[in-house]
């Protein structure tokens, strides 16, 4: 998908010739009166939702021999944020074992807010709420640590939540 977005079609020899396929599909859906319910269309920032009462929902599924968890904060048709966790099926590194949980993604939607500034959804505790729900779930499932793949820019956030840098990851004992 990224290659498709980043390379203009006039520079390709074959393959997909429409880089804005979503736009075409949305036009057809609008004509047919179909409402999209994908995550992107339900994002709080797109749906103009304001943070209020919401539920934390959990869904698990099997993938690549391990268990994946999708935990989200939702209200009606709007989604305020989500977290994706993986329970690995094998030990792959000293930081990642079958007894650990791998936090693959934590995302809070809404209009971007500067650090320290409270927005309509961001910087209101949704990320902490989702992280806490994930940690409780992992403890219940007898995982001994949460391992986070994090960029340099968010490491301080995880430090404040009790995580420590171990190798290329941020890790918290559960």
Secondary structure, DSSP 8 states (H G I E B T S, - for coil): -HHHHHS-GGG-SSS---TTHHHHHHHHHHHHT----SHHHHBHHHHT----S-EEEEEEEEETTEEEEEEEEEETTEEEEEEEEEE-SS--SSS--TTEEEEEEEEE-SS---TT---SSTTSSHHHHHHHHHHHHHHHTT--EEEE---GGGHHHHHHTT-EEETTEEEEE-
